[in-house]
Amino acid sequence: MSHKGNIPDGFRDYGNRHKLKSVSVVCDRCHKTVHGLESSMGTSGFYRMAGIWGMYRESDKEKVVCDECMRKNEKYRKDYGLA
């Protein structure tokens, strides 16, 4: 354990700058509701299709894609060695 409370060694204490919050979003591909996590550092359970993730859009209208749908994308699978 580190000297800062209960934060294990190897983890950072970002304080209030990167609050992790539980969110529910709807996937623009499969239209399922996804319960995930989001902070200013990124997301878990889904992708916001902005920035670098935009290269995996299948439609210009996609804003949110769940992990399950993203892993079905051939380009994503190839780029991340899942093919």
Secondary structure, DSSP 8 states (H G I E B T S, - for coil): --SSTT--TT----TTTT--EEEEEE-TTT--EEEEEEETTEEESEEE-SGGGGGG-SSTT--EEEHHHHTT-HHHHHHTT--
